[in-house]
Amino acid sequence: MKYQKQFLVQVCSIVLLAVFLAGCGKKAPASIDPKKTEWLDYSDVRTGYALKYPATYNIEPKGSGEIAVIGADKRVAYRVCYVDYETAKKRGLWVLTEPVATEYISGGRISHKYVYDYGNKLNYARTVAYVIEREGKMLALEFRLDSRNGEGILDPGQEEVLKSFIIL
């Protein structure tokens, strides 16, 4: 009987640990089919960018040219950041990691691609950021990914947003 209780306690501990760890990384917003989606335009002339977003999503202005694009499931799907190095560092953004690639976006502009975990060790969001240096700051388009997406691969809907991102 004593060994059965010990075994039961161990099994319960393992199950609880597995449930706890499964919730650590945030889930990515649901993928959308770009061909079956109605797209709206958003632009910020002060900061100097424009992009498209799904009509079922909402834009939340964050100030200083920054926005969060909230998916139909009420989670951040992507965002635009416009920050200096020190602010990016304080907020735990991409500057704390090395870029994984250099890619041309927005009509041939050079961007640095970063894949990183935004947040803390227990509650983080896998994120890919495309960062363009601009007027002494960094303009970044960031996408939330599934926590297991270590390569930073965008889904077709995210690819559509990236293609639409232009510098004015």
PyMOL commands that set and color helices and strands:
alter all, ss='L'
color gray80, all
select helices_A, chain A and resi 2-22+34-36+85-90+94-96+156-164
alter helices_A, ss='H'
color red, helices_A
select strands_A, chain A and resi 39-44+49-54+58-63+66-70+76-83+101-105+109-119+124-134+137-145+166-167
alter strands_A, ss='S'
color yellow, strands_A
deselect
rebuild
show_as cartoon
